[in-house]
Amino acid sequence: MTSADGTPPHRPVLTMVVNHPINNDQADWNVQAPPAGWADDRDRWQIAHAVRTVAAVSAFGFLSSAGDRIPG
C-alpha cells in the first residue's frame, strides 16, 4: 500500500527529515555541474542512511532474539 505520492505510509522519521529532502533537492541538479556544497549533502545523506540501516538491522536482531524467548 502506498500513499498518494507513491511512498509507503509508514515512512521512517529519519527518512522524512533528512533523506527525502536531499533526494528532492538533487532531482534538479545537473550531473555534469553539481552545485557548490554537494559533497556536504552527500555526506549527510550517507550518514542518515547508515544510521537508518543500523537501526533496521538492530531491530531485526532484537525481534529475532525475542522470538526465541516466546514460550510455545
C-alpha positions in Angstrom: 0.0 0.0 0.0 1.3 3.4 -0.9 0.2 7.0 -0.2 -0.8 9.5 -2.9 2.8 10.4 -3.7 3.7 6.7 -4.1 5.7 6.4 -0.8 5.0 4.0 2.0 2.5 5.5 4.5 4.8 4.5 7.4 8.0 6.2 6.2 10.5 6.5 9.0 11.1 9.9 10.6 14.8 10.0 9.7 14.0 9.4 6.0 11.4 12.2 6.0 13.6 14.6 7.9 17.0 14.0 6.2 17.0 11.7 3.2 13.8 12.7 1.4 14.5 16.5 1.3 18.0 15.8 0.0 16.6 13.5 -2.7 14.1 16.2 -3.7 16.9 18.8 -4.0 19.1 16.6 -6.1 16.4 15.8 -8.6 17.0 19.1 -10.3 20.8 19.0 -10.2 22.9 18.9 -13.3 25.1 15.8 -13.1 27.9 17.5 -15.1 27.9 20.6 -12.9 26.7 19.9 -9.3 26.1 22.9 -7.0 28.6 24.1 -4.5 28.4 22.1 -1.3 27.1 19.0 -3.0 29.6 16.8 -1.0 28.1 18.1 2.3 24.7 17.0 1.2 26.0 13.6 0.1 27.8 13.1 3.4 24.6 14.0 5.4 22.6 11.6 3.2 25.1 8.8 3.7 25.3 9.3 7.5 21.5 9.3 7.8 21.3 6.2 5.6 23.9 4.4 7.7 22.0 5.3 10.9 18.8 4.1 9.4 20.4 0.8 8.2 21.9 0.1 11.7 18.6 0.8 13.3 16.8 -1.6 10.9 19.3 -4.4 11.4 19.3 -3.9 15.1 15.5 -4.0 15.2 15.5 -7.2 13.2 18.1 -8.7 15.6 16.1 -7.8 18.6 12.9 -9.2 17.1 14.7 -12.4 16.1 16.1 -12.9 19.6 12.8 -12.1 21.2 11.2 -14.8 19.1 13.5 -17.4 20.8 12.1 -16.4 24.2 8.4 -16.8 23.4 7.2 -20.0 25.1 5.4 -22.4 22.9 
